[in-house]
Amino acid sequence: MTAATNALGRELQLVHAAQWLYAINGEPFVPGEGDPYARLVRGFDSGEDRADDAGGLLASVAERGPVWRSRLDTWVVTGPTALRELSGSRDLAVSAGDLAVSAAVPQAEAWLPDPARQRTTALVRDLALRGGTRAVRGHAGALREQATRAAARLGPGPVDLMADFAEPLTAVAYAVLLDVPEERHAAFAAGLAGTAPAVDALLCPQTLEVTRRLAAGVRGLRELFAGRDRAEADLLLAVAGARAAADLLGNALHMLLDRPHDWALLRSDPAHAARLVEEALRGRPLWRALPLVALAPAEVAGARIETGDTVTVVATGTGGGPAPLPVPACAALLPAATALAEQALAALGARFELLRPDGDPVRLRRAPLTRRLVRLPARLGEEETR
């Protein structure tokens, strides 16, 4: 283990210790009301399968106001009005040119484009060319074929819908979408597995071993894309886009486990998949929080945010709060993720008459942004007749 690795490990431990400290204490080492944002980003408040807001945590974040300063030295922004002021746009889908996604904790291997690069239209253009609506439409047949094959590999009986379906399908589908040669599909899948915690690691320090695997995964993917004209966009789609696709599909399947009526509708009308995916996106935003950096000063809800200040947009679910995707580079990840989830639901519905739960789902700790499902036990089968 190198000195640099040891130093990174110490930095990560210090950041996570600060998150725990401020989550519990109002002031350092003084018992009192803790910082709800610190509780959120430390990534240990789960139990969200019974309610999306674990223990009222998101409500506590929202109660502090539309804009407030966390003890972790970031501006916390909640609610659509404050976000519109921050982005300087009446339409949240319009480019927020003075914001960029930025890691709030140390990274072993950078995978996000530089904030200044995110501000240009070039990256968004490249993302659209590689994973936008038109690009995805051109790969629709291939995505449908991969989804059908993934469903065909499953048999009736118990299954883990994440490990056995969503994750492997996402790996092969994004390999096709990003034109990875077939002989490199295994290396691509290994890179995706290593980078699975990358989005959450922007706000929540991972263990040192996970961080090392993440860095190796990023390096492996970067090597795969080396020499390409749009390697930067391909890396972003692989790291964050594939994660979004697997999470969206997992959330949609989780929603369907207790809804046999919707499963029957999906079987009779595959177009119902689009409605289910839209509902899953609306009910559980892919990223519950989004770490940003201000590239220009802004006045938001009476608070002065200066250039270089860190800002975290949090989807609290109150007042129709926004899905935290206020920058184009993030919104550009959605077309491919949505298309794959729709094809996957339709393929699974076409193959199996029944889908029902077969145990408790498991969400990963230290995953405050994605709330990533790592286990989704289910039972697939045919209609029972007596």
C-alpha positions in Angstrom: 0.0 0.0 0.0 1.6 3.3 -1.1 1.9 6.4 1.0 -0.5 8.2 -1.3 -3.1 5.4 -0.7 -2.6 5.7 3.1 -3.0 9.5 2.9 -6.2 9.1 0.9 -7.5 6.6 3.5 -6.9 9.1 6.3 -8.7 11.9 4.4 -11.7 9.7 3.7 -11.9 8.7 7.4 -11.7 12.3 8.5 -14.5 13.4 6.2 -16.7 10.5 7.3 -15.9 11.2 11.0 -17.0 14.8 10.5 -20.3 13.7 8.9 -21.0 11.4 11.9 -20.0 14.1 14.4 -22.2 16.8 13.0 -25.0 14.4 12.4 -25.2 13.7 16.1 -24.1 17.0 17.7 -25.3 20.6 17.2 -21.9 21.8 18.0 -18.6 19.8 18.1 -18.8 17.4 21.1 -21.9 19.2 22.5 -25.0 17.0 22.5 -27.9 18.7 20.7 -29.9 18.8 17.5 -27.6 17.4 14.8 -27.2 18.5 11.2 -29.8 16.6 9.1 -27.7 17.1 6.0 -24.8 15.4 7.7 -27.1 12.5 8.6 -28.2 12.3 5.0 -24.7 12.1 3.4 -23.1 9.8 5.9 -25.3 7.1 4.3 -26.4 5.1 7.3 -30.1 6.1 7.6 -31.9 3.5 5.6 -35.1 1.6 6.0 -36.6 3.5 3.1 -38.6 0.6 1.7 -41.4 1.3 4.1 -41.2 5.1 3.5 -39.0 7.0 1.2 -38.1 9.5 4.0 -36.2 7.4 6.6 -37.2 8.6 10.0 -38.3 12.0 8.8 -34.7 12.8 7.7 -35.7 14.5 4.4 -38.4 16.5 6.2 -35.8 17.7 8.7 -33.6 18.9 5.8 -36.6 20.7 4.3 -37.6 22.3 7.6 -34.3 24.2 7.7 -35.5 26.3 4.8 -35.0 26.5 1.0 -31.4 27.5 1.4 -29.2 26.9 4.5 -25.6 26.4 5.3 -24.7 22.9 6.6 -21.9 22.4 9.2 -20.2 20.5 6.5 -19.6 23.8 4.7 -22.1 23.4 1.8 -25.2 25.3 0.9 -28.2 23.0 1.0 -30.9 23.9 -1.5 -34.4 22.3 -1.4 -37.5 23.0 -3.4 -38.2 24.0 -7.0 -38.4 27.8 -6.3 -34.9 28.0 -4.8 -33.5 25.8 -7.5 -34.9 28.0 -10.2 -33.3 31.0 -8.6 -30.0 29.1 -8.3 -30.1 28.1 -12.0 -31.3 31.4 -13.2 -34.0 29.7 -15.2 -37.8 29.4 -15.0 -37.5 26.0 -16.6 -35.5 23.4 -14.6 -34.8 21.5 -17.9 -32.9 24.6 -19.3 -29.1 24.7 -19.0 -28.0 25.8 -15.5 -24.8 27.4 -16.9 -23.4 28.5 -13.5 -23.5 25.1 -11.9 -21.4 22.0 -12.3 -21.3 18.6 -10.6 -18.3 18.4 -8.2 -17.1 15.9 -5.7 -17.4 17.0 -2.1 -14.9 14.4 -0.8 -11.5 13.3 -2.0 -11.5 11.0 -5.1 -8.9 8.4 -5.9 -9.4 8.6 -9.6 -11.4 11.5 -11.2 -14.1 10.5 -13.7 -16.2 13.7 -13.7 -15.3 16.2 -16.4 -13.8 19.4 -15.1 -16.4 22.0 -13.9 -15.3 24.4 -16.6 -15.8 21.7 -19.2 -19.3 21.0 -18.0 -20.2 24.6 -18.5 -19.6 24.3 -22.3 -22.1 22.9 -24.8 -19.5 20.5 -26.2 -19.9 17.8 -23.5 -23.7 17.9 -23.6 -23.5 17.6 -27.4 -21.2 14.6 -27.1 -23.4 13.0 -24.5 -26.4 13.5 -26.8 -24.6 12.0 -29.7 -23.7 8.9 -27.7 -26.6 8.4 -25.4 -29.3 10.9 -26.3 -32.8 10.2 -27.6 -31.8 9.8 -31.3 -28.8 7.6 -30.4 -30.9 5.4 -28.2 -33.5 5.1 -30.9 -30.9 3.9 -33.3 -30.0 1.1 -30.8 -33.6 0.3 -29.9 -33.4 -3.1 -31.7 -30.2 -4.1 -30.0 -31.5 -3.0 -26.6 -34.7 -5.0 -27.1 -32.7 -8.1 -28.1 -30.4 -7.9 -25.1 -33.4 -7.4 -22.7 -35.1 -10.5 -24.3 -31.9 -12.6 -23.9 -31.5 -11.5 -20.3 -35.1 -12.5 -19.5 -34.7 -15.8 -21.3 -31.8 -16.7 -19.1 -34.0 -16.7 -16.1 -36.2 -19.6 -15.2 -39.3 -19.9 -13.0 -38.6 -19.8 -9.3 -36.6 -17.6 -7.0 -34.3 -14.9 -8.4 -32.4 -11.9 -7.4 -33.7 -9.2 -9.8 -30.6 -7.0 -9.3 -27.8 -9.6 -9.4 -29.4 -11.9 -11.9 -31.1 -9.5 -14.2 -30.7 -5.7 -13.8 -26.9 -5.5 -13.4 -25.8 -8.0 -16.1 -28.4 -6.6 -18.5 -27.1 -3.1 -17.9 -23.5 -4.1 -18.5 -24.1 -5.8 -21.8 -26.7 -3.1 -23.0 -24.3 -0.3 -22.3 -21.4 -2.2 -23.9 -23.6 -2.3 -27.1 -24.7 1.3 -26.7 -21.1 2.5 -26.4 -19.7 0.3 -29.2 -17.5 -1.8 -26.9 -16.0 -4.7 -29.0 -17.6 -8.0 -28.0 -14.2 -9.4 -26.9 -13.9 -6.5 -24.4 -17.4 -6.9 -22.9 -16.1 -8.8 -19.9 -13.6 -6.1 -19.1 -16.3 -3.5 -19.5 -18.6 -5.3 -17.1 -15.7 -5.5 -14.6 -15.1 -1.8 -14.9 -18.8 -1.1 -14.3 -18.8 -3.3 -11.2 -15.8 -1.5 -9.8 -17.3 1.9 -10.4 -20.8 1.1 -9.0 -20.2 3.3 -5.9 -18.8 6.3 -7.9 -21.9 8.5 -7.8 -22.4 8.0 -4.0 -18.7 8.5 -3.4 -19.1 12.1 -4.6 -20.7 12.9 -1.2 -20.1 9.9 1.1 -16.6 8.5 1.6 -16.4 4.8 0.9 -14.1 2.4 2.6 -10.5 2.4 1.4 -10.9 -1.0 -0.3 -14.0 0.1 -2.1 -12.3 3.3 -3.1 -9.3 1.3 -4.5 -11.7 -0.9 -6.6 -13.5 2.2 -7.8 -10.3 3.8 -8.9 -9.2 0.6 -10.7 -12.6 0.4 -12.4 -12.3 4.0 -13.7 -8.8 3.4 -15.0 -10.1 0.2 -16.8 -12.9 2.0 -18.5 -10.7 5.0 -19.4 -8.3 2.5 -21.1 -11.2 0.9 -23.0 -12.2 4.3 -24.4 -8.7 5.7 -25.0 -8.3 7.3 -28.4 -12.0 7.8 -29.1 -13.2 11.2 -30.2 -15.9 11.3 -27.4 -14.0 9.3 -24.7 -15.0 11.8 -22.1 -18.8 11.4 -22.8 -18.4 7.6 -23.0 -16.7 7.4 -19.6 -19.5 9.5 -18.0 -22.2 7.4 -19.6 -20.5 4.2 -18.4 -19.9 5.3 -14.9 -23.0 7.4 -14.1 -25.3 6.4 -16.9 -25.1 2.7 -16.4 -25.6 3.2 -12.7 -28.7 5.2 -13.4 -30.1 2.5 -15.7 -29.6 -0.3 -13.2 -31.0 1.7 -10.4 -34.0 2.9 -12.4 -34.8 -0.7 -13.5 -34.4 -2.0 -9.9 -36.7 0.7 -8.5 -39.3 0.0 -11.2 -39.2 -3.8 -10.5 -39.3 -3.1 -6.7 -42.4 -1.0 -7.3 -44.0 -3.8 -9.3 -43.5 -6.6 -6.7 -46.6 -5.7 -4.8 -48.7 -4.6 -7.8 -50.0 -7.7 -9.7 -52.6 -5.5 -11.5 -49.8 -3.5 -13.1 -47.9 -6.6 -13.9 -51.0 -8.0 -15.7 -51.3 -4.7 -17.6 -47.7 -4.8 -18.6 -48.2 -8.4 -20.0 -51.2 -7.4 -22.0 -49.8 -4.0 -23.1 -46.0 -3.7 -23.3 -46.4 0.1 -23.8 -47.4 0.2 -20.1 -43.7 -0.2 -19.4 -43.1 3.5 -20.3 -45.8 4.6 -17.8 -44.3 2.4 -15.0 -40.8 3.8 -15.6 -42.0 7.4 -15.6 -43.8 6.6 -12.3 -40.6 5.1 -10.8 -38.6 8.2 -11.8 -41.2 10.5 -10.3 -41.6 8.6 -7.1 -37.9 8.0 -6.4 -35.4 10.4 -8.2 -32.3 8.6 -9.4 -30.1 11.0 -7.4 -31.7 12.1 -4.1 -28.9 14.7 -3.7 -26.6 16.3 -6.2 -23.3 17.9 -5.2 -22.5 21.0 -7.2 -20.1 23.9 -7.3 -21.2 27.5 -8.1 -19.3 28.9 -11.1 -20.7 32.4 -10.6 -22.2 34.3 -7.7 -26.0 33.9 -7.0 -28.6 35.3 -4.7 -31.0 32.5 -3.6 -33.8 32.9 -1.1 -31.9 35.7 0.5 -28.6 33.8 0.8 -25.5 35.0 -1.1 -23.7 32.1 -2.8 -20.3 33.0 -4.0 -18.2 31.6 -6.9 -16.5 28.4 -5.7 -19.0 27.6 -3.0 -20.3 24.0 -2.8 -24.0 23.5 -3.2 -26.0 20.4 -2.7 -29.5 20.1 -4.2 -31.6 17.7 -2.2 -34.9 16.3 -3.4 -36.9 16.3 -0.2 -40.2 15.3 -1.7 -42.0 18.3 -0.2 -44.0 20.7 -2.4 -43.3 18.7 -5.5 -39.6 19.0 -4.9 -37.4 18.7 -8.0 -35.5 15.6 -9.1 -32.0 16.8 -8.5 -30.8 16.9 -12.1 -30.5 20.6 -12.7 -27.4 20.4 -15.0 -27.5 19.2 -18.6 -24.7 16.6 -18.1 -26.9 14.8 -15.6 -30.2 15.1 -17.5 -28.4 13.7 -20.6 -28.0 10.3 -18.8 -31.8 9.7 -18.7 -32.7 8.7 -22.3 -30.6 5.6 -22.4 -31.4 4.6 -18.8 -35.2 5.1 -19.4 -35.1 3.2 -22.7 -33.3 0.2 -21.2 -35.6 0.0 -18.2 -38.7 0.1 -20.5 -37.3 -2.7 -22.7 -36.3 -4.8 -19.7 -39.8 -4.6 -18.1 -41.5 -5.5 -21.3 -39.2 -8.5 -21.9 -39.6 -9.8 -18.4 -43.4 -9.3 -18.5 -43.6 -11.2 -21.8 -41.8 -14.2 -20.3 -43.3 -14.6 -16.9 -46.9 -14.6 -15.9 -46.2 -13.9 -12.2 -43.9 -11.6 -10.4 -44.0 -11.5 -6.6 -41.7 -10.8 -3.7 -39.6 -13.5 -2.1 -37.9 -11.8 0.8 -36.7 -8.4 1.9 -34.9 -6.1 -0.5 -31.5 -4.8 0.6 -30.2 -1.3 0.0 -26.5 -0.5 0.3 -25.1 1.7 3.1 -22.9 4.6 2.2 -25.2 5.2 -0.8 -27.1 8.4 0.1 -27.5 9.6 -3.5 -28.6 6.5 -5.3 -30.0 4.4 -2.3 -28.7 1.6 -4.4 -30.6 -1.8 -4.4 -28.1 -4.6 -4.1 -30.6 -7.4 -3.5 -34.1 -7.7 -4.8 -35.4 -11.2 -4.1 -38.4 -12.2 -6.2 -40.2 -15.3 -7.5 -41.0 -15.6 -11.2 -43.4 -18.2 -12.5 -46.6 -19.2 -14.2 -50.2 -18.9 -13.1 -51.1 -21.5 -10.6 -54.1 -23.7 -11.5 -56.0 -26.0 -9.2 
